[in-house]
């Protein structure tokens, strides 16, 4: 989480939430939102993963016996009644899920799942946009793993592109627009907070009125903050696109829309991502204008060159225009970019970069003038102690007099990496 003098300073981009492109689509392609272009399908229950179900709500509160005895995904008189209305032809999968009788105050993933035997081409396009799941409980597989797997008909290809939380009565009315490739959901109240590439947290309010719902009614039903982790860097070799930028390739699809229970990594000891409802869908993604990313490139200098950057007290092991790997030799290390910063753009200007280190460290970002280096950092970025590449974004619009960017990778003699350092404008 980048911090600035005076408190936390985070770039809040309203568009960074799954399905944010729907409003743009309705405005720019009104001709496709007509009755003749709409199909309707009903969800039916899937019973083969019942042992994986979660019986706790989005905040970890257990349902009571009376509710559980009256609920089932597969028994007709107890099952939810859910339908999907979707466009038969559009620039991406677009529609609306309406239903009653779901688990109340409960998080469901919305996925598009490929059908290998029916539509192998669509199946593989879905997997290459989203994820693969091989037989068993493993979930994190690479494209090359799927390519090498002999029994491909046993593989699940799916795109998790949005989610919803049912209301206190188990109802849902959710419009969707497949513009994101997501990894999993998290509860920021009890688990980790979102990274810069993740969707913005959504406040979920539970209802204390239905006291018969829970085994032990919760006296404190404070809001739960739920967000979706981006698939962009979760399995980095797969090279998935960012939230609001991951669209299905053009083509016809014969697949199924499925709802998967979010188990929050068994937070509060419940569930293992049971896929519980499915509905058949047949649609076509056509080549058509789509919403542009919230980034606006600011000319040739939008990407800052690491190959031309000046280094101090750093032993480089690899370096090109977009990537630098190396080792910091002392606490006087630093990477100084030679490009002059252009902060005269009329909108908000954002600096983004991806950083890699081992263990918990603080990266420091300095904005120097031409005559004199800054004595104190403008931003401090906590690596949060996890491995892998981590992206940060900070706004530099108001940094008066800044002409040079300098990043100090670590205060310890430790291996590090920097890549994809960019300056861009934000759509307002």
RODO-2510 file (C-alpha; in nm, 4 decimals, decimal comma):
residues 428
     n   res          X          Y          Z
     1     x     0,0000     0,0000     0,0000
     2     x     0,1754     0,3214    -0,1080
     3     x     0,1841     0,5867     0,1605
     4     x     0,2385     0,9585     0,1423
     5     x     0,3080     1,2170     0,4100
     6     x    -0,0211     1,2722     0,5896
     7     x    -0,1571     0,9227     0,5489
     8     x    -0,2389     0,6500     0,3027
     9     x    -0,2446     0,7681    -0,0588
    10     x    -0,4060     0,5201    -0,2941
    11     x    -0,5217     0,5725    -0,6495
    12     x    -0,8950     0,5040    -0,6491
    13     x    -1,0080     0,4277    -1,0032
    14     x    -1,3884     0,3862    -1,0075
    15     x    -1,3752     0,1754    -1,3234
    16     x    -1,1658    -0,0933    -1,1599
    17     x    -1,4492    -0,3288    -1,0790
    18     x    -1,5686    -0,6210    -1,2835
    19     x    -1,8377    -0,5378    -1,5443
    20     x    -1,7578    -0,1659    -1,5299
    21     x    -1,7759    -0,1519    -1,9106
    22     x    -2,1486    -0,2266    -1,9208
    23     x    -2,2579     0,1372    -1,8990
    24     x    -2,0214     0,2265    -2,1841
    25     x    -2,1559    -0,0604    -2,3949
    26     x    -2,5196     0,0404    -2,3484
    27     x    -2,4373     0,3959    -2,4481
    28     x    -2,2245     0,3099    -2,7515
    29     x    -2,4014    -0,0026    -2,8816
    30     x    -2,7728     0,0542    -2,8045
    31     x    -2,8756    -0,1453    -3,1124
    32     x    -2,7723    -0,4740    -2,9483
    33     x    -2,9813    -0,4196    -2,6329
    34     x    -3,3095    -0,5197    -2,7962
    35     x    -3,5469    -0,8104    -2,7279
    36     x    -3,4622    -0,9866    -3,0546
    37     x    -3,0999    -1,0210    -2,9392
    38     x    -3,1788    -1,1708    -2,5974
    39     x    -3,1758    -1,5380    -2,4944
    40     x    -3,2968    -1,6758    -2,1632
    41     x    -3,1750    -1,9870    -1,9810
    42     x    -3,2541    -2,1309    -1,6406
    43     x    -2,9985    -2,2549    -1,3909
    44     x    -3,0217    -2,6115    -1,2653
    45     x    -2,8545    -2,7576    -0,9601
    46     x    -2,5308    -2,9584    -0,9609
    47     x    -2,5150    -3,2203    -0,6900
    48     x    -2,1748    -3,3818    -0,7403
    49     x    -1,9880    -3,1265    -0,5266
    50     x    -2,2251    -3,1148    -0,2297
    51     x    -1,9495    -3,2193     0,0096
    52     x    -1,7580    -2,9025    -0,0873
    53     x    -2,0388    -2,6602    -0,0041
    54     x    -1,9992    -2,3725     0,2409
    55     x    -2,2584    -2,3244     0,5156
    56     x    -2,1386    -1,9847     0,6383
    57     x    -2,2380    -1,6451     0,5054
    58     x    -2,0036    -1,3868     0,3568
    59     x    -1,8892    -1,2811     0,7041
    60     x    -1,8333    -1,6322     0,8411
    61     x    -2,1592    -1,6626     1,0385
    62     x    -2,3064    -2,0168     1,0376
    63     x    -2,6572    -2,0821     0,9115
    64     x    -2,9053    -2,2458     1,1499
    65     x    -3,0565    -2,5940     1,1344
    66     x    -3,3982    -2,4755     1,0143
    67     x    -3,2507    -2,2997     0,7133
    68     x    -3,0235    -2,5898     0,6193
    69     x    -3,3061    -2,8437     0,6358
    70     x    -3,5104    -2,6339     0,3953
    71     x    -3,2350    -2,5662     0,1418
    72     x    -3,0968    -2,7698    -0,1485
    73     x    -2,9525    -2,6888    -0,4881
    74     x    -3,0986    -3,0018    -0,6461
    75     x    -3,4298    -3,0870    -0,4738
    76     x    -3,7026    -2,9094    -0,6750
    77     x    -3,9102    -2,7882    -0,3793
    78     x    -3,6027    -2,6507    -0,1967
    79     x    -3,3816    -2,5336    -0,4844
    80     x    -3,3155    -2,1726    -0,5878
    81     x    -3,4986    -2,0398    -0,8934
    82     x    -3,2430    -1,8500    -1,1008
    83     x    -3,2358    -1,7476    -1,4666
    84     x    -2,9952    -1,5626    -1,6943
    85     x    -3,0875    -1,3243    -1,9734
    86     x    -2,7973    -1,2642    -2,2116
    87     x    -2,7215    -1,1084    -2,5495
    88     x    -2,6884    -1,3548    -2,8344
    89     x    -2,4390    -1,1299    -3,0133
    90     x    -2,2226    -0,8548    -2,8620
    91     x    -1,8622    -0,7448    -2,8157
    92     x    -1,8425    -0,9673    -2,5062
    93     x    -2,0695    -1,1872    -2,2967
    94     x    -2,3322    -0,9535    -2,1528
    95     x    -2,6441    -1,0215    -1,9492
    96     x    -2,8346    -1,0271    -1,6233
    97     x    -2,8836    -1,2916    -1,3535
    98     x    -3,2109    -1,2831    -1,1595
    99     x    -3,3081    -1,5305    -0,8907
   100     x    -3,4542    -1,6204    -0,5542
   101     x    -3,3830    -1,8842    -0,2941
   102     x    -3,0018    -1,8722    -0,2902
   103     x    -2,8046    -1,8861     0,0323
   104     x    -2,8621    -1,5459     0,1968
   105     x    -2,5773    -1,2967     0,2436
   106     x    -2,3630    -1,5293     0,0367
   107     x    -2,0881    -1,4673    -0,2223
   108     x    -2,1125    -1,6442    -0,5586
   109     x    -1,8559    -1,6362    -0,8376
   110     x    -1,9927    -1,5926    -1,1913
   111     x    -1,8005    -1,8090    -1,4378
   112     x    -1,8171    -1,9007    -1,8031
   113     x    -1,7211    -2,2668    -1,8358
   114     x    -1,6195    -2,4270    -2,1647
   115     x    -1,7590    -2,7510    -2,3082
   116     x    -1,4738    -2,9543    -2,4527
   117     x    -1,6830    -3,2087    -2,6414
   118     x    -1,9322    -2,9571    -2,7810
   119     x    -1,7094    -2,6601    -2,8647
   120     x    -1,3387    -2,7242    -2,8252
   121     x    -1,2354    -2,3986    -2,9952
   122     x    -1,4509    -2,1956    -2,7558
   123     x    -1,3355    -2,4132    -2,4648
   124     x    -0,9727    -2,3227    -2,5306
   125     x    -1,0439    -1,9541    -2,5876
   126     x    -1,2149    -1,9464    -2,2488
   127     x    -0,9234    -2,1213    -2,0760
   128     x    -0,6648    -1,8952    -2,2370
   129     x    -0,8559    -1,5902    -2,1149
   130     x    -0,9191    -1,7354    -1,7699
   131     x    -0,7955    -2,0520    -1,6002
   132     x    -0,7556    -2,4276    -1,6235
   133     x    -0,8457    -2,6884    -1,3650
   134     x    -0,7140    -3,0410    -1,3954
   135     x    -0,8754    -3,3395    -1,2207
   136     x    -0,8512    -3,3197    -0,8421
   137     x    -0,8516    -3,0280    -0,6044
   138     x    -0,5590    -2,8431    -0,7570
   139     x    -0,6505    -2,5076    -0,9095
   140     x    -0,3431    -2,3134    -1,0224
   141     x    -0,2318    -2,4465    -1,3593
   142     x    -0,0352    -2,2851    -1,6390
   143     x    -0,1177    -2,2797    -2,0083
   144     x     0,1793    -2,5055    -2,0726
   145     x     0,0400    -2,7581    -1,8223
   146     x    -0,2843    -2,7772    -2,0175
   147     x    -0,0968    -2,8007    -2,3488
   148     x     0,1046    -3,0988    -2,2211
   149     x    -0,1873    -3,2765    -2,0536
   150     x    -0,2961    -3,5780    -2,2599
   151     x    -0,6536    -3,6241    -2,1380
   152     x    -0,7687    -3,2738    -2,2216
   153     x    -1,1351    -3,3736    -2,2074
   154     x    -1,0910    -3,4093    -1,8302
   155     x    -0,9729    -3,0491    -1,7902
   156     x    -1,2039    -2,7662    -1,6852
   157     x    -1,1624    -2,4358    -1,8706
   158     x    -1,3335    -2,1379    -1,7119
   159     x    -1,3343    -1,7611    -1,6916
   160     x    -1,4255    -1,6071    -1,3562
   161     x    -1,5329    -1,2597    -1,4673
   162     x    -1,7604    -1,1232    -1,1914
   163     x    -1,9382    -1,2054    -0,8651
   164     x    -2,2356    -1,1068    -0,6531
   165     x    -2,3500    -1,1340    -0,2932
   166     x    -2,7124    -1,2392    -0,2434
   167     x    -2,9356    -1,0225    -0,0262
   168     x    -3,0636    -1,1244     0,3211
   169     x    -3,3505    -1,3176     0,1586
   170     x    -3,1280    -1,5019    -0,0902
   171     x    -3,2280    -1,2887    -0,3908
   172     x    -3,0063    -1,1642    -0,6730
   173     x    -3,0493    -0,9157    -0,9573
   174     x    -2,7062    -0,8758    -1,1134
   175     x    -2,6132    -0,7314    -1,4533
   176     x    -2,2789    -0,8451    -1,5923
   177     x    -2,0333    -0,7618    -1,8698
   178     x    -1,7381    -0,9978    -1,9158
   179     x    -1,4432    -0,7576    -1,9153
   180     x    -1,2231    -0,9111    -1,6446
   181     x    -1,0241    -1,2236    -1,5672
   182     x    -1,0381    -1,2847    -1,1908
   183     x    -0,8604    -1,5297    -0,9654
   184     x    -1,0657    -1,5541    -0,6458
   185     x    -1,2592    -1,3378    -0,3958
   186     x    -1,1335    -1,2077    -0,0616
   187     x    -1,2932    -1,0605     0,2483
   188     x    -1,0854    -0,7561     0,3401
   189     x    -1,2319    -0,7503     0,6946
   190     x    -1,0658    -1,0761     0,7951
   191     x    -0,8188    -1,1582     0,5203
   192     x    -0,5759    -0,9491     0,3183
   193     x    -0,6535    -0,6130     0,1626
   194     x    -0,6601    -0,5537    -0,2138
   195     x    -0,3512    -0,4920    -0,4204
   196     x    -0,3486    -0,2135    -0,6754
   197     x    -0,4399    -0,4491    -0,9598
   198     x    -0,7399    -0,5995    -0,7792
   199     x    -1,0982    -0,4788    -0,8037
   200     x    -1,2199    -0,2103    -0,5668
   201     x    -1,3799    -0,3516    -0,2479
   202     x    -1,7597    -0,3672    -0,2366
   203     x    -1,9454    -0,3073     0,0895
   204     x    -2,1922    -0,5851     0,1747
   205     x    -2,4553    -0,5182     0,4414
   206     x    -2,6241    -0,8092     0,6134
   207     x    -2,9642    -0,7890     0,7817
   208     x    -3,0257    -0,8632     1,1493
   209     x    -3,4055    -0,8878     1,0956
   210     x    -3,4070    -1,2539     0,9933
   211     x    -3,2802    -1,3957     1,3218
   212     x    -3,4057    -1,7455     1,2350
   213     x    -3,1494    -1,7653     0,9568
   214     x    -2,8450    -1,8175     1,1790
   215     x    -2,7442    -2,0730     1,4371
   216     x    -2,6147    -1,7892     1,6554
   217     x    -2,7539    -1,4542     1,5382
   218     x    -2,4771    -1,1989     1,5126
   219     x    -2,5230    -0,8893     1,7291
   220     x    -2,2694    -0,7034     1,5138
   221     x    -2,3579    -0,7195     1,1450
   222     x    -2,1015    -0,4638     1,0336
   223     x    -2,0374    -0,4288     0,6582
   224     x    -1,8145    -0,6855     0,4911
   225     x    -1,5725    -0,5555     0,2260
   226     x    -1,5464    -0,8024    -0,0621
   227     x    -1,3220    -0,7703    -0,3648
   228     x    -1,1927    -0,9813    -0,6526
   229     x    -0,8255    -1,0602    -0,7018
   230     x    -0,7074    -1,0013    -1,0560
   231     x    -0,5778    -1,3000    -1,2503
   232     x    -0,3246    -1,0698    -1,4184
   233     x    -0,0357    -1,1552    -1,1849
   234     x    -0,1751    -1,4518    -0,9908
   235     x    -0,0271    -1,6976    -1,2405
   236     x     0,2138    -1,4601    -1,4103
   237     x     0,3414    -1,6950    -1,6856
   238     x    -0,0164    -1,7161    -1,8166
   239     x    -0,0009    -1,3431    -1,8915
   240     x    -0,3681    -1,2607    -1,8344
   241     x    -0,5022    -0,9110    -1,8897
   242     x    -0,6032    -0,6611    -1,6246
   243     x    -0,9441    -0,5938    -1,4716
   244     x    -1,1664    -0,4201    -1,7336
   245     x    -0,9240    -0,5228    -2,0123
   246     x    -0,9753    -0,9028    -2,0355
   247     x    -1,2251    -0,9698    -2,3151
   248     x    -1,3173    -1,2985    -2,4793
   249     x    -1,1754    -1,3395    -2,8314
   250     x    -1,4203    -1,3079    -3,1194
   251     x    -1,6037    -1,6251    -3,2147
   252     x    -1,9067    -1,8387    -3,1398
   253     x    -1,9387    -2,0049    -2,8006
   254     x    -2,1398    -2,3025    -2,6836
   255     x    -2,0690    -2,3110    -2,3111
   256     x    -2,2367    -2,2850    -1,9731
   257     x    -2,2657    -2,0116    -1,7175
   258     x    -2,2014    -2,1468    -1,3684
   259     x    -2,2263    -2,0147    -1,0149
   260     x    -1,9523    -2,1230    -0,7769
   261     x    -1,9687    -2,0712    -0,4021
   262     x    -1,6892    -1,8483    -0,2760
   263     x    -1,5216    -2,0216     0,0163
   264     x    -1,2655    -1,7498     0,0983
   265     x    -0,9916    -2,0118     0,1321
   266     x    -1,2089    -2,1869     0,3924
   267     x    -1,2139    -1,8695     0,6064
   268     x    -1,4051    -1,9642     0,9244
   269     x    -1,3593    -2,3292     0,8248
   270     x    -1,6128    -2,3601     0,5507
   271     x    -1,6316    -2,4892     0,1958
   272     x    -1,4096    -2,5526    -0,1046
   273     x    -1,5448    -2,3602    -0,4061
   274     x    -1,8353    -2,5861    -0,4929
   275     x    -1,9837    -2,5183    -0,8366
   276     x    -2,3549    -2,5504    -0,7619
   277     x    -2,5662    -2,4120    -1,0489
   278     x    -2,5313    -2,4067    -1,4277
   279     x    -2,7176    -2,2742    -1,7301
   280     x    -2,6447    -2,3439    -2,0992
   281     x    -2,5489    -2,0394    -2,3088
   282     x    -2,4845    -1,9977    -2,6803
   283     x    -2,3607    -1,6602    -2,7999
   284     x    -2,1224    -1,4901    -3,0389
   285     x    -1,8515    -1,2392    -2,9552
   286     x    -1,8081    -1,0033    -3,2514
   287     x    -1,5332    -0,7614    -3,3472
   288     x    -1,6710    -0,4339    -3,2187
   289     x    -1,5508    -0,1305    -3,0282
   290     x    -1,4946    -0,1972    -2,6589
   291     x    -1,4316     0,0335    -2,3636
   292     x    -1,0748     0,1603    -2,3556
   293     x    -0,8638     0,0986    -2,0436
   294     x    -0,8594     0,3744    -1,7879
   295     x    -0,4947     0,4372    -1,8834
   296     x    -0,4217     0,7062    -2,1419
   297     x    -0,0722     0,6912    -2,2862
   298     x     0,1180     1,0182    -2,2615
   299     x     0,3359     0,9991    -2,5698
   300     x     0,6627     0,8111    -2,6341
   301     x     0,7899     0,8570    -2,2781
   302     x     0,4953     0,6701    -2,1272
   303     x     0,7221     0,3702    -2,0724
   304     x     1,0411     0,4623    -1,8860
   305     x     1,3576     0,2836    -2,0018
   306     x     1,5382     0,0663    -1,7498
   307     x     1,8185     0,0060    -2,0017
   308     x     1,9017     0,3784    -2,0028
   309     x     1,8515     0,4282    -1,6298
   310     x     2,1509     0,5210    -1,4133
   311     x     2,2185     0,2869    -1,1206
   312     x     2,4100     0,3402    -0,7991
   313     x     2,5403     0,0601    -0,5766
   314     x     2,3511    -0,2034    -0,7759
   315     x     2,4885    -0,5168    -0,9371
   316     x     2,2707    -0,5913    -1,2398
   317     x     2,2167    -0,9523    -1,3465
   318     x     1,9779    -0,8688    -1,6306
   319     x     1,8567    -0,5457    -1,7827
   320     x     1,6578    -0,4370    -2,0889
   321     x     1,4095    -0,1624    -2,1686
   322     x     1,1315    -0,2943    -1,9454
   323     x     1,3041    -0,5228    -1,6910
   324     x     1,5914    -0,4948    -1,4444
   325     x     1,7048    -0,7742    -1,2134
   326     x     1,9910    -0,7315    -0,9733
   327     x     2,1214    -0,7046    -0,6199
   328     x     2,1472    -0,3984    -0,3976
   329     x     2,4998    -0,3597    -0,2608
   330     x     2,4412    -0,0938     0,0045
   331     x     2,1825     0,1399     0,1519
   332     x     2,2911     0,4023    -0,1036
   333     x     2,1507     0,2036    -0,3967
   334     x     1,9055     0,3491    -0,6425
   335     x     1,7701     0,3504    -0,9985
   336     x     1,7511     0,6953    -1,1617
   337     x     1,5509     0,7221    -1,4839
   338     x     1,6989     0,9521    -1,7449
   339     x     1,3691     1,0593    -1,9072
   340     x     1,2413     1,4007    -1,8040
   341     x     0,8987     1,3812    -1,6406
   342     x     0,6189     1,5664    -1,8172
   343     x     0,3619     1,6643    -1,5578
   344     x     0,1895     1,9311    -1,7675
   345     x    -0,0881     1,6978    -1,8867
   346     x    -0,4318     1,8460    -1,7999
   347     x    -0,5633     1,5320    -1,6261
   348     x    -0,4495     1,3088    -1,3413
   349     x    -0,1096     1,1522    -1,4040
   350     x    -0,0184     0,8186    -1,2535
   351     x     0,3128     0,6377    -1,2091
   352     x     0,2913     0,2584    -1,2102
   353     x     0,5575    -0,0085    -1,1743
   354     x     0,5978    -0,3721    -1,0783
   355     x     0,8444    -0,4618    -0,8039
   356     x     0,9868    -0,7903    -0,6826
   357     x     1,1790    -0,8674    -0,3670
   358     x     1,2142    -1,1370    -0,1035
   359     x     1,0624    -1,0891     0,2377
   360     x     0,9160    -0,7639     0,3665
   361     x     1,0832    -0,4472     0,2458
   362     x     0,9930    -0,0880     0,1816
   363     x     1,0627     0,0602    -0,1590
   364     x     1,1126     0,4346    -0,1769
   365     x     1,0039     0,6548    -0,4661
   366     x     1,1796     0,9903    -0,5052
   367     x     1,0754     1,2694    -0,7395
   368     x     1,3876     1,4792    -0,7950
   369     x     1,4374     1,8222    -0,9472
   370     x     1,6999     1,8742    -1,2159
   371     x     1,9291     2,0648    -0,9809
   372     x     1,8988     1,8613    -0,6623
   373     x     1,7903     1,5103    -0,5585
   374     x     1,5038     1,4927    -0,3118
   375     x     1,6146     1,4283     0,0462
   376     x     1,3023     1,2403     0,1496
   377     x     1,0864     0,9976    -0,0507
   378     x     0,7568     1,1144    -0,1937
   379     x     0,6115     0,7657    -0,1552
   380     x     0,6937     0,4556     0,0470
   381     x     0,5725     0,1261    -0,0966
   382     x     0,5515    -0,1784     0,1318
   383     x     0,6345    -0,5054    -0,0473
   384     x     0,3984    -0,6811     0,2039
   385     x     0,6299    -0,9797     0,2496
   386     x     0,4867    -1,1968    -0,0256
   387     x     0,6880    -1,3329    -0,3133
   388     x     0,6365    -1,2599    -0,6803
   389     x     0,5797    -0,9404    -0,8717
   390     x     0,3641    -0,6726    -0,7102
   391     x     0,2292    -0,3678    -0,8882
   392     x     0,1766    -0,0262    -0,7373
   393     x     0,0215     0,2958    -0,8653
   394     x     0,0626     0,6470    -0,7261
   395     x    -0,0589     0,9817    -0,8523
   396     x     0,2151     1,2300    -0,9381
   397     x     0,0013     1,5079    -1,0868
   398     x     0,0631     1,7498    -0,8021
   399     x     0,4393     1,6968    -0,7680
   400     x     0,5487     2,0499    -0,8565
   401     x     0,8987     2,0888    -0,9913
   402     x     0,9604     1,7146    -1,0264
   403     x     1,1666     1,6272    -1,3331
   404     x     1,3327     1,2951    -1,2546
   405     x     1,2126     0,9682    -1,1079
   406     x     1,4319     0,7650    -0,8733
   407     x     1,3402     0,4308    -0,7133
   408     x     1,5365     0,2834    -0,4231
   409     x     1,4701    -0,0916    -0,4339
   410     x     1,5744    -0,1963    -0,0822
   411     x     1,7785    -0,0989     0,2216
   412     x     1,9327    -0,4448     0,2385
   413     x     2,1875    -0,6203     0,0125
   414     x     1,9220    -0,8383    -0,1414
   415     x     1,8023    -0,9490    -0,4854
   416     x     1,5304    -0,7386    -0,6436
   417     x     1,3470    -0,6746    -0,9688
   418     x     1,1793    -0,3755    -1,1351
   419     x     0,9724    -0,3905    -1,4522
   420     x     0,7119    -0,2075    -1,6593
   421     x     0,7671     0,1416    -1,5190
   422     x     0,5102     0,3662    -1,6847
   423     x     0,3555     0,7094    -1,6667
   424     x     0,0026     0,7514    -1,7942
   425     x    -0,3114     0,9603    -1,7548
   426     x    -0,6307     0,8406    -1,5939
   427     x    -0,9666     0,8696    -1,7687
   428     x    -1,2014     1,0866    -1,5689
***
